[in-house]
Amino acid sequence: MESIREIFRTGHGPSSSHTMGPRSAAEAFLEKAPAAASFQVTLFGSLAATGKGHLTEETLREAFRGRRLEIAFRPDTFLPRHPNAMTFSARDAAGGETASWTAYSVGGGKVIDDGYSPDAGRVYPFAAMDAVLAHCEKNGRQLWEVVEEHEGAGIRDYLRDAWQVMRDAVRRGKANEGVLPGALKLPRKARSYCLKARSFAGSLKRRSRLFAYALAVAEENAAGGLIVTAPTCGSAGVVPAVLTLLAKDRHLTEADIVKSLETAGLFGAMAKANASISGAEVGCQGEIGVACAMAGAAAAQLSGATVAQIEYAAEMGIEHHLGLTCDPVAGLVQIPCIERNAFAAARALDHRAFALLSDGRHRISFDEVVEVMRMTGRDLSWRYKETARGGLAVVEKTSE
């Protein structure tokens, strides 16, 4: 399993797979062919189908910095390795091809090519969460300690920086108002939710604040703001919302939050290793479902849960999002994406409470539910995997 740094990446929205990934791929190809006279990028499958709404074209043009660039969209062509594929081509002054490269944006901003081996970036020796739990039981370890054992103390500084970006996104999102970019002309809601929360009391006030925090980050992401994938841009509001609420209500230290992020990242990385966090590959269950699992695990740890209870809270996060489709209206990371962040944050706290009420024993393990997510994603129609060809994306008609 790879480093949890791959789960928490800092970058600009609205999509880790459609903006962060293509940008890093373009920059890598420019290093291969810096003197080319012109370039062509061909986008395939889901990357092409929702590339315009996800700002992929703008991102690529920014990355190529004024060089001659042609972008072709092939939404009906899916390459075998991954639905988010792109082929780069460099040409000389006469139009002859001098270099080419096919890359895949596999979720969370990570890019691979046909030469990629999962073993190359392996940090952890565990292939399943059950093995991690057994390691904790045998050695008296907490889950966050397993992360530091294999990643080193440097992971703390990395996550402190990530937490600062998360907090800044919440702060900006709560203050910003207006209409989000794109054809939907969707107004921001976080500011009004935050103001209304002040008029409430008790559980309604707390829930309103949680919604406001999740909306704040999701709206910042939709506007192309700086966020942290957790595990993706489209689901980036879930973990920050839960941690912001708990940090304020329980006066948690930064060290508490960092440890909870270590645990959350462990579950996110395991889900990515054994299934996927790419909406184009398994639908939104791999984005919002995994984000909910991560937030539930973090919340449970911050509530004093046992390792078994933490695993249970994470398992429920995916179990109760199984089959969730990725059907962005107008190809934008707005409807239903933004609201899903708010409801997944609320569910994460519910899963935390449910797990704490139990002794941690349950029938379906995290490993088993991740495998079911993988199989469900495989069986989902391509129309419901970030192509904007099914579901809400075709019911809601919009025009530029």
C-alpha positions as CSV (number, residue, x, y, z in Angstrom):
1,M,0.0,0.0,0.0
2,E,1.3,3.5,-0.9
3,S,1.8,6.5,1.3
4,I,-1.2,8.3,2.7
5,R,0.4,11.4,1.1
6,E,-1.3,10.2,-2.1
7,I,-4.6,10.5,-0.4
8,F,-4.0,14.0,1.0
9,R,-2.8,16.1,-2.0
10,T,-3.0,19.9,-2.0
11,G,-4.1,21.5,-5.2
12,H,-6.8,23.5,-7.0
13,G,-10.3,22.2,-7.8
14,P,-12.7,21.4,-9.1
15,S,-11.5,17.8,-9.9
16,S,-8.4,15.9,-8.8
17,S,-8.8,13.5,-11.8
18,H,-9.7,16.1,-14.4
19,T,-7.6,19.1,-13.3
20,M,-4.9,18.1,-10.9
21,G,-4.0,14.9,-12.7
22,P,-3.9,16.3,-16.3
23,R,-1.9,19.3,-15.1
24,S,0.8,17.1,-13.6
25,A,0.8,14.9,-16.6
26,A,1.2,17.8,-19.0
27,E,4.1,19.2,-16.9
28,A,5.7,15.8,-17.0
29,F,5.4,15.5,-20.8
30,L,6.8,19.0,-21.2
31,E,9.9,17.9,-19.5
32,K,10.2,15.0,-22.0
33,A,9.7,17.3,-25.1
34,P,10.6,20.9,-24.1
35,A,11.6,22.0,-27.6
36,A,8.6,20.7,-29.5
37,A,7.0,23.2,-32.0
38,S,3.5,22.1,-31.1
39,F,1.6,19.6,-29.0
40,Q,-1.6,17.6,-29.2
41,V,-3.5,16.1,-26.2
42,T,-6.3,13.5,-26.9
43,L,-8.6,12.9,-24.0
44,F,-10.5,9.6,-23.8
45,G,-13.5,8.2,-21.9
46,S,-14.7,10.0,-18.8
47,L,-11.9,12.5,-19.0
48,A,-13.2,13.6,-22.3
49,A,-16.9,13.3,-21.5
50,T,-16.8,15.8,-18.6
51,G,-13.6,17.5,-19.3
52,K,-15.2,20.8,-20.3
53,G,-17.3,21.1,-17.2
54,H,-14.3,20.0,-15.0
55,L,-12.1,22.7,-16.6
56,T,-9.7,20.1,-18.1
57,E,-9.1,22.2,-21.3
58,E,-8.3,25.3,-19.3
59,T,-6.0,23.4,-17.1
60,L,-4.1,21.9,-20.0
61,R,-3.7,25.3,-21.7
62,E,-2.4,26.8,-18.6
63,A,0.1,24.0,-18.2
64,F,1.4,24.4,-21.8
65,R,1.8,28.1,-21.1
66,G,0.9,29.6,-24.5
67,R,2.6,26.9,-26.7
68,R,0.7,25.7,-29.8
69,L,-1.7,23.1,-28.5
70,E,-4.5,21.1,-30.0
71,I,-6.9,19.3,-27.7
72,A,-9.1,16.4,-29.0
73,F,-12.0,14.9,-27.1
74,R,-12.9,11.2,-27.6
75,P,-15.7,10.5,-25.0
76,D,-16.8,7.3,-26.6
77,T,-13.4,5.7,-26.6
78,F,-12.3,4.0,-23.4
79,L,-8.8,2.7,-23.1
80,P,-8.4,-0.6,-21.2
81,R,-6.3,0.5,-18.3
82,H,-8.5,3.3,-16.9
83,P,-11.5,5.5,-18.1
84,N,-9.5,8.7,-17.5
85,A,-6.9,8.3,-20.2
86,M,-5.0,11.0,-22.2
87,T,-2.4,10.7,-24.9
88,F,0.2,13.5,-25.4
89,S,2.0,14.0,-28.7
90,A,4.9,16.4,-29.5
91,R,5.5,17.6,-33.1
92,D,8.4,19.3,-34.9
93,A,8.0,22.3,-37.2
94,A,7.1,20.1,-40.1
95,G,4.4,18.4,-38.2
96,G,6.2,15.1,-37.6
97,E,5.7,13.4,-34.2
98,T,8.8,13.4,-32.1
99,A,7.4,12.0,-28.8
100,S,4.2,10.5,-27.4
101,W,3.0,9.3,-24.1
102,T,-0.3,7.9,-22.7
103,A,-1.1,8.6,-19.1
104,Y,-4.0,7.8,-16.8
105,S,-5.5,10.0,-14.1
106,V,-6.6,7.4,-11.6
107,G,-8.1,9.6,-8.9
108,G,-6.9,11.9,-6.2
109,G,-4.6,13.7,-8.6
110,K,-2.3,10.6,-9.2
111,V,-1.1,9.9,-12.7
112,I,0.3,6.6,-13.9
113,D,1.2,5.1,-17.3
114,D,1.5,1.7,-18.8
115,G,4.8,1.1,-17.1
116,Y,3.5,1.7,-13.6
117,S,3.7,-1.0,-11.0
118,P,1.8,-0.8,-7.7
119,D,4.8,-2.2,-5.9
120,A,7.0,0.8,-6.9
121,G,5.4,3.2,-4.4
122,R,4.7,0.7,-1.6
123,V,5.2,2.0,1.9
124,Y,3.2,-0.4,3.9
125,P,3.7,-4.2,4.0
126,F,-0.1,-4.8,4.5
127,A,-2.4,-5.9,1.7
128,A,-5.6,-5.7,3.8
129,M,-7.0,-3.8,6.8
130,D,-7.4,-7.1,8.6
131,A,-3.6,-7.4,8.6
132,V,-3.3,-3.9,10.0
133,L,-5.8,-4.7,12.8
134,A,-3.9,-7.9,13.6
135,H,-0.6,-5.9,13.8
136,C,-2.2,-3.4,16.2
137,E,-3.6,-6.2,18.4
138,K,-0.2,-8.1,18.5
139,N,1.9,-5.0,19.2
140,G,-0.5,-2.9,21.2
141,R,-0.5,-0.2,18.5
142,Q,-3.0,2.4,17.6
143,L,-3.8,3.0,13.9
144,W,-2.1,6.3,13.8
145,E,1.0,4.7,15.3
146,V,1.1,2.2,12.4
147,V,1.2,5.2,10.0
148,E,4.2,6.8,11.8
149,E,5.9,3.5,12.1
150,H,6.0,3.1,8.3
151,E,5.9,6.7,7.1
152,G,8.3,8.2,9.6
153,A,7.8,11.3,11.8
154,G,7.9,13.5,8.7
155,I,4.3,12.6,8.0
156,R,3.2,14.8,10.9
157,D,4.5,18.0,9.2
158,Y,2.9,16.9,6.0
159,L,-0.5,16.5,7.6
160,R,-0.1,19.7,9.7
161,D,0.3,21.6,6.4
162,A,-2.7,19.7,4.9
163,W,-4.8,20.6,8.0
164,Q,-3.9,24.3,7.5
165,V,-5.1,24.2,3.9
166,M,-8.3,22.5,5.0
167,R,-8.9,25.1,7.7
168,D,-8.2,27.9,5.2
169,A,-10.7,26.4,2.7
170,V,-13.4,26.3,5.4
171,R,-12.7,29.9,6.4
172,R,-12.8,31.2,2.8
173,G,-15.8,29.2,1.9
174,K,-17.8,30.5,4.9
175,A,-17.0,34.1,3.9
176,N,-17.4,33.9,0.1
177,E,-20.7,34.5,-1.5
178,G,-22.0,34.8,-5.1
179,V,-22.5,32.4,-8.0
180,L,-20.2,29.4,-8.8
181,P,-18.7,29.3,-12.2
182,G,-20.4,27.3,-15.0
183,A,-23.7,26.9,-16.8
184,L,-25.7,26.1,-13.7
185,K,-25.3,29.5,-12.1
186,L,-25.5,27.8,-8.7
187,P,-25.4,30.2,-5.8
188,R,-23.1,29.5,-2.8
189,K,-24.9,28.4,0.4
190,A,-22.2,28.1,3.0
191,R,-22.3,31.7,4.2
192,S,-26.1,31.7,4.7
193,Y,-26.0,28.3,6.5
194,C,-23.3,29.6,8.8
195,L,-25.4,32.7,9.6
196,K,-28.6,30.7,10.2
197,A,-26.7,28.4,12.5
198,R,-26.3,31.3,15.0
199,S,-30.0,31.5,15.4
200,F,-30.4,27.8,16.3
201,A,-29.6,25.9,19.5
202,G,-28.7,22.3,20.4
203,S,-28.4,19.6,17.8
204,L,-29.9,21.8,15.0
205,K,-27.2,24.4,15.6
206,R,-24.5,21.7,15.5
207,R,-25.8,20.1,12.4
208,S,-26.1,23.5,10.6
209,R,-22.5,24.3,11.4
210,L,-21.4,20.9,10.1
211,F,-23.3,21.5,6.8
212,A,-21.8,24.9,6.5
213,Y,-18.3,23.6,6.9
214,A,-18.8,20.9,4.3
215,L,-20.5,23.3,1.9
216,A,-17.7,25.8,2.4
217,V,-14.9,23.5,1.2
218,A,-17.0,21.9,-1.6
219,E,-17.9,25.3,-2.9
220,E,-14.3,26.5,-2.8
221,N,-13.4,23.4,-4.7
222,A,-16.1,24.0,-7.3
223,A,-14.7,27.5,-7.8
224,G,-11.2,26.2,-8.4
225,G,-9.9,27.2,-4.9
226,L,-7.0,25.6,-3.1
227,I,-8.1,22.4,-1.2
228,V,-6.8,19.1,0.0
229,T,-8.0,15.9,-1.6
230,A,-9.6,13.6,1.0
231,P,-9.5,11.4,-1.0
232,T,-10.5,13.5,-4.0
233,C,-11.5,17.0,-4.9
234,G,-15.1,16.2,-5.3
235,S,-15.3,14.7,-1.8
236,A,-12.8,17.2,-0.2
237,G,-15.4,18.8,2.2
238,V,-16.3,15.7,4.2
239,V,-13.2,15.2,6.4
240,P,-12.5,18.9,7.0
241,A,-16.1,19.5,8.0
242,V,-16.1,16.7,10.6
243,L,-12.7,17.6,12.0
244,T,-13.5,21.4,12.1
245,L,-16.7,20.7,14.1
246,L,-15.0,18.4,16.6
247,A,-12.0,20.6,17.0
248,K,-14.1,23.6,17.9
249,D,-16.6,21.7,20.1
250,R,-14.0,19.6,22.0
251,H,-11.0,22.0,22.0
252,L,-8.8,19.5,20.3
253,T,-5.1,20.1,19.8
254,E,-3.4,20.1,16.5
255,A,-1.7,16.9,17.5
256,D,-5.1,15.3,18.0
257,I,-6.2,16.3,14.5
258,V,-2.9,15.1,12.9
259,K,-3.3,11.7,14.5
260,S,-6.9,11.5,13.3
261,L,-5.8,12.4,9.7
262,E,-3.2,9.6,9.9
263,T,-5.9,7.1,10.7
264,A,-8.2,8.5,8.1
265,G,-5.5,8.3,5.5
266,L,-4.8,4.7,6.3
267,F,-8.4,3.7,5.4
268,G,-8.4,5.9,2.3
269,A,-5.1,4.4,1.0
270,M,-6.4,0.9,1.7
271,A,-9.6,1.5,-0.2
272,K,-7.6,3.0,-3.1
273,A,-5.2,0.0,-3.2
274,N,-7.9,-2.7,-3.2
275,A,-10.7,-0.9,-5.1
276,S,-10.6,2.7,-6.4
277,I,-11.2,6.3,-5.4
278,S,-12.0,7.3,-9.0
279,G,-15.6,8.3,-9.8
280,A,-14.8,7.4,-13.4
281,E,-13.9,3.9,-12.4
282,V,-16.3,2.9,-9.6
283,G,-18.8,5.8,-9.3
284,C,-19.2,8.2,-6.4
285,Q,-19.1,5.4,-3.9
286,G,-15.3,5.6,-4.4
287,E,-15.2,9.3,-3.7
288,I,-18.0,10.2,-1.2
289,G,-18.2,6.7,0.2
290,V,-14.4,6.6,1.0
291,A,-14.5,10.1,2.3
292,C,-17.3,9.2,4.7
293,A,-15.3,6.2,5.8
294,M,-12.2,8.3,6.4
295,A,-14.2,10.9,8.4
296,G,-16.0,8.3,10.4
297,A,-12.7,6.6,11.4
298,A,-11.2,10.0,12.3
299,A,-14.2,11.0,14.4
300,A,-14.3,7.7,16.2
301,Q,-10.6,7.9,17.1
302,L,-11.2,11.5,18.4
303,S,-14.0,10.1,20.6
304,G,-11.8,7.5,22.3
305,A,-12.9,4.5,20.2
306,T,-11.1,1.2,20.2
307,V,-9.3,0.1,17.0
308,A,-12.2,-2.3,16.3
309,Q,-14.8,0.5,16.7
310,I,-12.8,2.7,14.4
311,E,-12.7,0.1,11.7
312,Y,-16.5,-0.4,12.2
313,A,-17.1,3.3,11.7
314,A,-15.0,3.3,8.5
315,E,-16.7,0.1,7.2
316,M,-20.2,1.7,7.5
317,G,-19.0,4.8,5.6
318,I,-18.6,2.6,2.4
319,E,-21.3,0.1,3.1
320,H,-24.1,2.7,3.2
321,H,-22.8,4.4,0.1
322,L,-22.5,1.3,-2.1
323,G,-23.8,1.8,-5.6
324,L,-23.7,5.6,-5.4
325,T,-23.4,6.9,-9.0
326,C,-21.3,9.7,-10.3
327,D,-23.6,11.7,-12.5
328,P,-22.5,15.4,-12.4
329,V,-25.0,17.8,-14.0
330,A,-23.5,19.7,-16.9
331,G,-20.2,17.9,-16.1
332,L,-19.6,20.2,-13.2
333,V,-18.5,19.3,-9.7
334,Q,-21.6,21.0,-8.2
335,I,-24.8,19.0,-8.5
336,P,-25.1,16.6,-6.7
337,C,-21.5,16.7,-5.5
338,I,-21.6,19.7,-3.2
339,E,-24.6,18.5,-1.2
340,R,-23.2,15.0,-1.0
341,N,-20.3,16.4,1.0
342,A,-22.6,17.8,3.6
343,F,-24.7,14.6,4.0
344,A,-21.6,12.4,4.0
345,A,-20.2,14.5,6.9
346,A,-23.4,14.0,8.9
347,R,-23.4,10.3,8.1
348,A,-19.8,10.0,9.3
349,L,-20.8,11.3,12.7
350,D,-23.7,8.9,12.8
351,H,-21.4,6.0,12.0
352,R,-19.1,7.2,14.8
353,A,-21.9,7.1,17.3
354,F,-23.2,3.7,16.1
355,A,-19.8,2.2,16.4
356,L,-19.2,3.6,19.8
357,L,-22.5,2.1,21.0
358,S,-21.2,-1.3,19.9
359,D,-18.3,-3.4,21.2
360,G,-16.7,-3.1,17.7
361,R,-17.8,-6.6,16.5
362,H,-19.7,-6.7,13.2
363,R,-20.3,-9.1,10.3
364,I,-18.9,-7.2,7.3
365,S,-15.3,-6.2,7.5
366,F,-13.8,-3.1,5.9
367,D,-11.9,-5.4,3.6
368,E,-15.0,-7.1,2.5
369,V,-17.0,-3.9,1.9
370,V,-14.1,-2.5,-0.2
371,E,-14.2,-5.6,-2.3
372,V,-17.9,-5.2,-2.8
373,M,-17.4,-1.6,-3.8
374,R,-14.9,-2.8,-6.4
375,M,-17.3,-5.3,-7.8
376,T,-20.2,-2.9,-7.7
377,G,-18.1,-0.3,-9.6
378,R,-17.2,-2.9,-12.2
379,D,-20.8,-3.7,-12.8
380,L,-22.0,-0.1,-12.9
381,S,-22.9,1.2,-16.4
382,W,-20.4,3.6,-17.8
383,R,-23.2,6.1,-17.9
384,Y,-23.0,6.4,-14.2
385,K,-19.2,6.8,-13.9
386,E,-18.4,10.5,-14.4
387,T,-19.5,10.7,-18.0
388,A,-22.6,12.9,-17.5
389,R,-24.5,10.5,-19.7
390,G,-27.0,9.1,-17.1
391,G,-28.9,9.8,-13.9
392,L,-29.2,13.4,-12.8
393,A,-27.0,14.6,-15.6
394,V,-29.6,13.8,-18.2
395,V,-32.7,14.6,-16.2
396,E,-31.5,18.2,-15.5
397,K,-31.1,20.0,-18.8
398,T,-29.0,23.0,-18.9
399,S,-27.6,25.3,-21.6
400,E,-24.6,27.6,-21.8
